[in-house]
Amino acid sequence: MMPIPDNEDVVCYHVIKHSSWKGKYKRIFSIGTHGITTYKPQNLEVTNRWMYGDVLVLRVAPNSPNEFLIQARKENNKKGDTMRFSTEHRSQLLSEAFKSRHIFHEKWTDTQKYEAFKYHWSGTRLPVQLEVTPISIDQLDTATAQVLASYYYKDIQAIQLLKDVPHGFIIVCGSFGRKHMFISQNRDDVIRKAQEKAAYFLAIKLEVETEEITLEEFANQRFGKYSDDEFITSVVEFTVEKIQTNRHSDSER
């Protein structure tokens, strides 16, 4: 089995491989810089390798909460081999693998971009683009199209609407419910497309809360469960220099 050139393992998951004639057995499923590798957990012997360019299909398996399918090209076999795996971390695994979807043999062009404003903590509205992808809602710089932030469906707790901000909505993210507010004339389309893609690619149901909140409530709750004074009141302060990030072209003090 030929190695994948210059490939390095990035993240690995324990999975179960399902075979119609061998039954079920454990594997380590590695997502790398240039391809996917599976190993025997006992001795790390390589059992399968696929370059991303050979991946034909990567999908959740229907009617199963943990299973997914991978179909990859094989020499002298245009249809490729299809293998079935299962893991409790399916949405995380697929989210990581889909980050390389642009070089899959199966091309991914079905993304939508929408003009929007990001509500900054200072109260200003910053123009951004929102791109709805198979695994996330991405916040893009309007000038460079650079991704400033990705809100992965696997991390989204809920989507909230604002009762006193027309076309406003909030993405509630992370284990502690951090809130990110946007305003877009295409709000309903953004939410609908995100729900469709989360369901199709990851079998995740994105919930829109029925109870709308106010802008003041958002401001008071934007840090989720760490919004109370005991968490945000300064205890000690230091003068530091902020190093350049994706969001800023210059360092800030």
C-alpha positions in Angstrom: 0.0 0.0 0.0 1.6 3.2 -1.2 2.0 6.0 1.4 0.3 9.3 1.0 3.1 11.8 0.1 3.9 14.3 2.8 0.8 13.4 4.8 0.8 14.0 8.5 -2.0 12.8 10.9 -3.9 15.8 12.3 -6.7 14.3 14.3 -7.6 10.7 15.1 -10.8 8.9 16.2 -11.6 5.5 17.5 -14.2 3.9 15.2 -15.8 0.6 14.4 -15.5 -0.8 10.9 -18.6 -2.7 9.7 -18.0 -5.5 7.3 -20.7 -7.8 5.9 -18.4 -10.8 6.0 -15.9 -10.0 8.8 -18.3 -8.4 11.2 -17.3 -5.5 13.4 -13.8 -4.5 14.5 -11.9 -1.5 15.9 -10.0 0.9 13.9 -8.2 4.3 14.3 -9.5 6.7 11.7 -7.0 9.4 11.0 -7.7 12.7 9.2 -4.4 14.0 7.8 -3.0 16.9 5.9 -3.3 15.2 2.5 -5.5 12.2 3.1 -7.3 9.7 5.4 -5.7 6.7 7.0 -7.0 3.8 9.1 -4.9 1.8 11.5 -5.2 -1.3 13.6 -5.3 0.0 17.2 -3.2 -2.9 18.5 -0.1 -2.2 16.5 -0.9 0.9 14.3 -0.6 -1.2 11.1 -2.1 0.7 8.2 -5.2 -0.9 6.9 -6.5 1.7 4.4 -5.2 4.9 2.8 -7.1 7.4 0.7 -5.8 10.7 -0.7 -8.5 13.4 -0.5 -8.5 13.6 -4.3 -9.7 9.9 -4.4 -12.6 10.4 -2.0 -15.8 10.0 -4.1 -18.4 10.1 -1.3 -18.3 10.9 2.4 -21.7 10.8 4.0 -23.7 10.0 7.1 -25.3 6.6 6.9 -29.1 6.9 6.7 -31.2 5.7 9.7 -28.2 5.4 12.0 -27.1 7.8 14.7 -23.4 6.9 14.6 -22.6 5.4 11.2 -21.0 7.0 8.1 -19.9 5.9 4.7 -16.8 6.6 2.7 -16.4 5.7 -1.0 -13.0 6.1 -2.6 -11.5 5.5 -6.0 -9.4 2.4 -6.3 -7.1 1.4 -9.2 -9.1 -0.3 -12.0 -12.3 0.4 -10.2 -14.1 3.7 -11.2 -16.9 3.2 -8.8 -14.5 2.7 -5.9 -14.9 0.8 -2.7 -17.5 1.8 -0.1 -16.8 1.2 3.6 -19.0 1.7 6.6 -17.8 2.9 10.0 -19.4 4.1 13.2 -18.3 6.4 16.0 -19.9 8.4 18.8 -18.0 11.4 17.5 -19.4 11.2 13.9 -20.2 14.9 13.6 -16.8 15.9 14.9 -15.0 13.4 12.6 -17.0 14.5 9.5 -16.5 18.2 10.3 -12.8 17.7 10.4 -12.7 15.7 7.2 -14.9 18.1 5.3 -12.4 20.9 6.0 -10.5 19.4 3.0 -13.7 19.0 0.8 -12.3 21.4 -1.8 -9.8 18.7 -2.9 -12.2 15.8 -2.8 -12.8 14.1 -6.1 -16.5 14.9 -5.4 -16.4 18.7 -5.8 -18.2 20.9 -3.3 -19.5 24.1 -4.9 -22.9 24.4 -3.2 -22.2 27.2 -0.8 -24.1 30.4 -0.4 -22.9 33.9 0.6 -25.0 36.6 2.1 -24.3 40.2 3.0 -24.6 40.9 6.7 -23.4 43.0 9.7 -21.7 41.6 12.8 -22.8 43.3 16.0 -19.6 44.3 17.7 -19.3 44.4 21.5 -18.8 48.2 21.2 -22.2 48.6 19.6 -20.9 49.2 16.1 -22.1 47.1 13.1 -19.3 45.7 11.1 -20.0 44.7 7.4 -19.2 41.0 6.8 -20.2 38.2 4.5 -21.8 35.0 5.8 -21.0 31.8 3.9 -23.1 28.8 4.6 -21.0 25.7 4.1 -21.6 21.9 4.6 -20.1 22.1 8.2 -20.4 25.7 9.3 -21.5 29.3 9.0 -18.4 31.2 8.1 -17.8 34.9 8.7 -15.8 36.4 5.8 -13.9 39.7 5.5 -15.8 41.7 2.8 -12.6 43.0 1.2 -10.4 39.9 1.1 -13.0 37.0 1.5 -10.7 35.7 4.3 -12.5 33.6 6.9 -12.6 35.5 10.1 -14.6 33.0 12.2 -16.3 29.7 11.6 -19.4 28.7 13.6 -19.5 24.9 13.3 -22.9 23.2 13.3 -21.6 20.6 15.8 -20.9 23.5 18.2 -24.1 25.5 17.8 -26.5 25.1 20.7 -29.3 27.1 19.1 -30.2 30.1 17.0 -32.1 33.0 18.5 -34.1 35.8 16.9 -34.2 39.4 18.2 -37.6 41.0 18.8 -36.4 44.6 18.6 -33.7 44.4 15.8 -35.1 43.8 12.3 -33.4 40.9 10.5 -31.2 40.2 13.6 -30.3 36.7 14.8 -27.9 35.2 17.3 -25.7 32.1 17.0 -25.4 30.5 20.4 -22.1 28.5 20.3 -19.8 26.4 22.5 -20.2 24.6 25.7 -21.0 27.7 27.7 -23.4 29.3 25.2 -21.4 32.3 23.8 -23.7 34.5 21.7 -22.7 36.0 18.3 -25.2 38.5 16.8 -25.7 39.3 13.1 -28.1 41.4 11.1 -28.9 40.4 7.5 -31.7 41.1 5.1 -31.4 37.4 4.1 -31.6 36.1 7.7 -34.3 33.6 7.0 -32.3 32.2 4.0 -29.1 32.0 6.1 -30.9 30.0 8.8 -32.8 27.8 6.4 -29.7 26.9 4.3 -27.7 26.2 7.5 -30.4 23.9 8.8 -30.5 22.0 5.5 -26.8 21.5 5.3 -26.4 20.6 8.9 -29.1 17.9 8.5 -27.8 16.6 5.2 -24.1 16.5 5.8 -23.9 15.9 9.5 -27.4 14.7 10.6 -27.5 17.6 13.0 -30.8 19.5 13.8 -30.2 23.2 14.2 -32.9 24.5 16.6 -34.3 28.0 16.3 -35.7 29.0 19.7 -39.3 30.1 19.7 -38.8 32.8 22.3 -37.2 35.9 20.9 -34.9 38.1 23.0 -34.1 41.8 23.1 -30.9 43.6 22.2 -30.5 44.5 25.9 -30.9 40.8 26.9 -28.3 39.9 24.3 -25.8 42.4 25.6 -26.3 41.1 29.2 -26.0 37.4 28.1 -23.5 37.5 25.3 -20.9 35.5 27.3 -23.4 32.7 28.0 -23.2 31.2 31.4 -20.1 33.4 32.2 -22.0 36.7 31.7 -22.4 37.4 35.5 -20.3 40.1 37.2 -18.3 37.6 39.0 -16.9 36.3 35.7 -16.4 39.6 33.8 -15.2 41.9 36.6 -11.5 42.6 36.4 -9.4 41.3 39.3 -6.0 42.2 38.0 -4.8 44.1 34.9 -1.7 44.0 32.8 -0.4 46.0 29.9 0.1 43.7 26.9 0.6 43.9 23.2 -1.8 42.1 20.9 -0.2 40.2 18.1 -1.7 40.3 14.6 -4.7 38.1 14.1 -7.0 37.3 11.2 -9.4 40.0 12.3 -6.9 42.9 12.3 -4.1 43.9 10.0 -2.1 45.8 12.7 -1.2 45.0 16.3 -3.2 46.7 19.0 -2.3 47.7 22.5 
